[in-house]
Amino acid sequence: MNQAAASEPLLAVRDLTVEFNAGRGQKVHAVSGISFEVRKGETLGLVGESGCGKSTTARAVMQLPRPSSGSIRLNGTELTRVGDRALRALRRRFQMIFQDPIASLNPRRRVRDIVEAPLIVAGGMSPSERLAKVEDMLGFVGLDPASAMDRRPHEFSGGQCQRISIARALVLEPDLLICDEPVSALDVSIQAQILNLLEDMKQSMDLSMLFISHDLAVVKNVSDRVAVMYLGRICEIADSRQLYAAPKHPYTRALMSAIPSPDPESPAGRPALQPGELPSPINPPSGCRFRTRCPLAVAECSTRTPPLRELAPGQWVACHLAA
């Protein structure tokens, strides 16, 4: 698979595998040999059902914990091979926003301390310079520094806590921002505010983003390209408009059919899936992992893992039958 742009991508993930010990000699195959890249100034959406490995992928990129195998290169630096001290210095270049905005903030610390902490770890700034930076960043995310800095997380709403989390992630001015379901715990009206804020940040700070969500509508609106994930593997990667207009993988089509239409006269979508539950990542199906739920599965699907292949310019699909 060769998705390289004219210049080297900001983030290049190759054959990433993450496995966890489940006891009794069993392993959870959370992520199994996936590859993707994030180009400079781009937002790559990563979408799939709960339990497909999206958040595990995000944490593996952050080296929290380090993956079982594979390559993760940030601006040409191999993150899986650097030592802990070097990784600590590199982390100012890639930061993460977590799914639960309230749980991700220390309830005992004031907002000024929460946002200032990355600057203290990074070093190189005086206390007055750090304070000025914290004030600027809180204002940048739409919070009044004078009223917010000495308060604690429980005194804010969920949307305000997510703004604090964004300020903490961006105070070091990273190149890459990893967003793990950043709006799933928020009300719809607040979701729009946070998504608009992230888009403004991307433009003003020249950010690249890996945006993880199970909400297809959200991913469509914020992403330049989209990667669809199922049970630890990537099924399809394409330009956002191309993917939503002409999905080629059966799983992608099933996800699209489940999106509710705002037109009350339109027929209800019926996901094209075989009846049954999502297989266990401890004992995933052989060959194509989607085959047990795929209405098009043939014998080859159970014996050979489909590789990602380019079926249209920029559209990569892992399916024996897709054309």
N, C-alpha and C positions, 0 to 999 in steps of 0.2 A: 504494500500500500504506500503510495507516494502522494501526500497531500501538501507538500511543501509549497509555499508561496515563493515569489521571486526572491525574497529575503528570508533569512532564518526566522522561524516563529519565535515568539517570546517564550511560550511554554510548549515543549514537545514531550509527550508521554508515549512510550513504546512498550508493548507487551507487559503492561502493568498487571501484577497478580497480588491479591491480598487474601490470605487464608488465616483462619483462627482455629485454635484447638477447641474442639467441642467435647473432649473427654471420651474415654473408652476407645481410643484410637481413631476417632472420627474428626474430620475437619469441615469447617464451614467455608465453602468456596464462594467468598463474598464478591470478589472481582477476579475474572479469569482471562488474562492476556489481552486487555483492551489497549487500543492506540488511538490517540487524537492529538490535536495541537490547537493552540490559541495564538492567533496572530496579533501583532502589535495594533492597539486601538480597536480590537474586535471584542464582541461579546459572543461567547459560545454557550448556548443553552444545552443543558444535560437533563433529559426528561425520561420518566419511566415510573412504573408502579412503585408503591412502598415496598421496600425490601429488595429492590433490584441492584443495590450497590452504589447508588448515587452519592450518598453522604460518605460512605467508605472511600470512594474515589477521591472526594474532596480532602478528606483527612490524610489520605496517602500522599497526595500532592504536597500537603503541608508537613509531611513526615510526622504525623501524629496518629498512630505510630508509623514507623518506617514500613514500606511494603515488603511482602515476602520476596518478590523478584520484579525485574523490569527496570526501565530507565525513565527518569524524570529530569529533563533538562530545562533550566530557566536561564534564558539569555546565554545558552551555551555551557552553563555550569551544571554538572551532574550532581543533583541534590542527594542521591542515594549513597554517594561515596564520600561526601565531606564529613568531617568530624563534628561533634556537638558544638564546639566553640565557633567553628566557621559557619555552621548552620544557623546559629543564633545571630550572627552578624548578617547573614543573607536574608533572614526573615523580614528585615525592614523593607525588602523589595517585593514581598508577597504576603498579603494579610487576608484574614477570613472574617466574614460576618456569619454568626451562628443562627440557627433556626429559632430558638426561643430567646427573644430579646431581654427578657427579665432574668431568666436563669443564667444567662451568660455574663451578667454584671454582678460584682461582689456587693451584697446588700449592706455591708458594714463600711464601705468606703464612699467618700464623697465623689461627686462627678468629676471635680477637678483632678482628684487622685487617679480615677479610672482612666481618664483620657491622657493624663501626663505619664502614666506608667511606661508605655512603649518608648517615650522620649528618654526616660531615666535609664532604661535597659540599653538603649542604643548609645547613649552618652554623647559628649561633644557639645552640649548646650548648658548655659548657666541657668540657675533657677528663674531669673527674670525672663530669659529668652523662652524657657519652657512655658512659663505662665502666659506670655504673650501668644505663643503658638496655640495653647489650649483655648484661649479666648477667641482667637481667630477661627479655629476649627469649629467650635460650638456655634459661633455666629454663622459659619458657612453652612451648617446643617439645619439652620432654622431655629436655634435655641438662643435665648437671651443669656449671655454669660453671667451677667450680674445676678440674675435670679436663679440660675441653674447650678453654678459651680459648687456651692456649699450645701446642696441638697443631696439626698441619697436616692438610689433607684426606686425604692418603694413609693416615693412621692411623685412619680411620673406615670403617665399612661404607657400602654404597650408601644404605641407609635413613637412616643418621645424616647422611650428606652432604646428602641431600634435606632433612632437618630444618634443617641449617645454611642451605641455600638459602632455605627458608621464613622462617627468622629474618631473613636479610638482606633479603628482600622486604618483610617486615612491620614492620621496625624503624622505618620512617618513618610507620607507621600510615596506609597508603593507603586510598582509598575503593574502588578497583577492583584486583582481583588477577587477572592473566591466567595461567592454568595450561596450559602447552603439554606435553601428554602427561606429567604429573608422576609417574606411577607405572609407565609402560610398561617401564622398565629395571630394575624391582625385582621380587623374589620375591613370590608371591601373598600370603604372610602379612605381609610388610612393606607391600604395597600397602594392605591393610586398615588398618594402623596410620596410614599417611600420610593416607588418605582420612578416617579418623576425626578426625585432627588438623586437617585443613582444615575439616571441618564444625564442630569446636569453635571454631576461629579465626573462622569466619564468624559464628557466633552471638555470641561474646564481643566481637568488634571491629566488628560490624555491617557486614561486608564484602559487596561484590558481586563475583561471579566470572564470568569467561569460561573455561569448562573445556573443553579440547580433548582429544579422545581418539579412537582407532579402536575402542575396546572398548565395545560397546553396553551390556554389563551394568554397567560402571563408570559410564557416562554416566547410565543410568537411575537409579542409586542416589543420585547426587549432584546431579542437575539438577532445577530447577523447570520449565524449558522446554528443548526440544531443537531445534537447527537441523541439518538433514541437508544435506551438501554433496557435490557431484559435479562434478569437472573444472572447478573455478573458479566454480561457480554454486550457489546454494541451491535445493534441491528442495522442502523442506518445513520448516515451523516450527510447533511446537505445544506445548501443555502435555505434560510428560513422560508422565503416565499416559495421556493421550488419544492421543499418538503411538504408544505401545507397544501400546495396546489396539486401535486402529483406524487403522493407517497407510494413507494414501491414495495416495501417489506409488508407482509401480511400483518405483523404486529403493529406497525405504524398506522396502517389503514384501520385496524381495530381501535386504536386510540383515537384517531380522528373521528370515527363514527360515534364515539361516546361524547363528543363535545356538544353540549346543548345549543340549539339554535335560538336566536332571539325572536324568530318569526313563529308565532303561535300556529300558523297554518301549515308549517313544514312538517313532514312526517318525522316521527321520533327515530333517531338513529339506533341501530341494533349492532352492537359490537360483534364482529365476525370471529367468534371464539368457540372452540369446542367446550362443552360443559366440563366442569372440574375445577379444582383449586390450583393455585400457583405451586409448582413443585418445590421441594425443599432444597435449599442451597447446600445441605449436607450430602445429599445424594441426587445431584441434578441429572436430567436426562442425557443420554449419550447423543452424539452428533449435534444437531441443532437443538438448543435448549427450549425453543418455542414449539417444537414439533408436537408435544402432547396437547397443545391447545390450538394448533393451527389446522384450519379446515382444508388446507391444500397439501398436507404432509404426504410424502411418498416414502418408499423403502429407503432411498438414499439418505433421507433426512435423519434416520436413526443410526447410520453407520459412519457418516462423514461430517465433520464440522464445517459449515460453509464459511469461506473466507470473505472478507470485505473486498468487493470488486466494484469498479467504477462503471455504472450502467449509463450514466449521463454525465456531462461535464460538471464536476464538483459534487456529484451525487454517488455515494458509496453505500452498497447494500450487501448484507450478509445473508443471502438466501439462494439456494440451488435453483429455485423456480422463477425468481424475479427476472424480468427482462424489460 
